[in-house]
Amino acid sequence: MSILMRSCLGLTAWALLTASFVQAAEPDLPPPAIPGLRYYYPPTQVTPRTLDCDVCVYGGTSGGAAAAIQAARMGKKAVLLEFGKHVGGLTSGGLSHTDGGGPSVCGGIAREFYAQAGQANFPPSTAEALYEEMLKAAGVEVHRLCHLDKVEKDGARIVSITMEDGLQVRAAQYIDATYEGDLFARAGVSFTYGREANSQYGETYDGIREPGKGGHNWPVPVDPYRTPGDPSSGLLPRVNDNPGVPGEGDKRIQAFCFRMRLTRTNPLPFPKPNVYKPDEYELLARLFASGANPKIQFSIDTNNHHLFSGAYFIDFVGGNYGWPDGDYATREQIFQDHANYQIGVMWFLANDERLPKETREKFQAWGLPRDQYQETSGWTHQLYIREGRRMVSDYVMTQHNCQGKEVPTDSIGLASYNMDSHHCQMTVVNGAVRNEGNVEIGVRPYPVSYRAITPKRAECQNLLAPVCLSSTHIAFGSIRMEPVFMILSQSAATAACLAIDDQVAVQDVEYAKLRTRLLADDQILDFDGPLPGRGGKTWAADKLPGVVVDNPQAKTQGEWLASDVTSPRVGDNYLHDDNKHKGELSASYTAKLPAAGRYEVRISWPVNPNRATNVPVRVQHAGGSKEIVVNQQQKPAIEGVFHSLGVFAFEETGVVEISNAETNGYVIVDAVQFLPVKADE
């Protein structure tokens, strides 16, 4: 029960609350963007009642469902409490093209689910029905519209949690599977949100980025002022002129959106939202008026960049800062702001006469599905909450884990997606709007530590947090995939059951025993290939002769983007400059050689017609340096992957530098190989 509700009832009514129910106070909420669409449905009455169980899972996300199913399969009475009306979180709320769920990294209940639902473009209703079926088969008791009101603790243990509608749940173990970390926050567990400074954990991709750099940015300068060219007129909505210092931390979070389900088959036309603000779409109108070609495209499962290329997409950049630590009424307002904005985007694209008729007709041919989300007229009920609170425990997952530089010994599952962040703000650079926050850096699959889902011992001993786990902003950006949430949540439930059986705190669960059970349940805890995702033939750097330095070991300058789209290549991926920021990007490869002598130097790249033909490469050798120009449109002569730069004398160190200065296409940096040459060769 909320503080507001208790104050409205008065102390006497609260103390004497013995009737079957009490009328609940109605908070002041904004009207829905379209009928029936809400995040928060306040209780209409309060009915005190108590439920006892072994494992209580708060949050009916994909991870929450997996946790409850696992606990029930291990013979425990499991209760799943869902904040809204639907189970499955984003997986049943629009995200049907799933990242991070390949069979080489995804096991257990997650693999079981995707084997039945499919890996791409399954209808949201199919996902929800499958979760319901799996929960029912396991014997999980599911309660909906459960809004956490208070947590009762005895020392460092949770005794009970109570919902606003009066439901009290007493359990031996609790799992916070919300996207926000609401349960651990109410339980007094340390948390953070936003972006850490790079210096805090020795990272390079965490804090504020340089505005205008990175992917998904504006293809042409677009005026950010209400009156073009007049700064005194003020900035358009959500644009700021104080982005902060690159590398420093802040409380901004990556943007949210709704993962729309679109169709061309008898679609429902895009509605005009309840609150339509034309100035929210002024930047988009100016982008079209600039003559830039947004390259309109459609996807059934529509993400932020699927409608058209460039910077302006359906992410409501800057509109979510109050979400992580906000109360339910605050989040309801933010939810409606996002819904009004994004529904308005689609209406704008289909109807605004400032856009070319051809563009409007393309969008008019598409619409919302009649067979999905029928209670909300084809619009998803689930906001894509890409980042909320993050627990701070004794072990924090960081960029170093993602890059394999730190490897925990208590793996409970693998993460495999890029270190990824959507933009966090729109700001002004040289009189034009620019986005800031995007990161896309490739990784190979890596283990997630059990300690990252356990709170500090002094704070709570019977709670696990497998979704909003202990991690930095950039590490969470890699971990935060729906299959991974299911993997980690199943592992959390397994640990919770073992803690009950052994009567120990979650911090004292014996890892050897936990690992044995996880493997028995087909969880994948270690990675030894093959690589998931795209790509053809690859060479492992450590299997090649000589000394090979791959792109993850290169010292880079500027915002290179990682990709595994083309092959052959060395390692999991390569970097490219996105054919932008010419003269600003470079990569330096330093090799520690076994002995001074002569070495043949080779570089690798996967060939493609869009590559630059004039890539500048510098070899620093014992006698000085040599500049070489490389044509990356030509297939490398050595096994299709390596190109020889020549033979050079080195002392104990060799250096090769690659730049994108004055290049005429995409520049690729992959690997550099140093092969010793015999004296008589």
Secondary structure, DSSP 8 states (H G I E B T S, - for coil): --HHHHHHH-HHHHHT--SS-EE---------SSTT--S----SEE--EEEEEEEEEE--BHHHHHHHHHHHHTT--EEEE-SSS-SBGGGGTT--S-SS--TTT--HHHHHHHHHH-SS---HHHHHHHHHHHHHHHT-EEE-S--EEEEEEETTEEEEEEETTSEEEEEEEEEE--SS-HHHHHTT--EE-SB--HHHHT-SSSS---TT-SSS--SS----EEETTEEEEEE-TTEES----TT--BS-----EE-EE-BSSS-B-----SS--GGGGHHHHHHHHTT--------SEE-TTSSSSSS--S--TTS-TTSTT--HHHHHHHHHHHHHHHHHHHHHHHH-TTS-HHHHHHHHT-BB-SSS-GGGTT--S-EE-----EE--SS-B-HHHHTTSS--SSEEEEE-S-EEE---EEEEETTEEEEE--EEE----EEEEGGGGS--TTT-SSEE-SSS-SB-HHHHHHH--HHHHHHHHHHHHHHHHHHHHHT--GGG--HHHHHHHHHHTT------S---SS---EE-GGGSSSEEEEGGGSEEES--EEE-SS-SEESS-EEE-TT-STTT-EEEEEEE-SSSEEEEEEEE----TTB-S-EEEEEEETTEEEEEEE-TTS--TBTTTEEEEEEEEESSEEEEEEE-TT-SSB-EE-EEEEEE--TT-
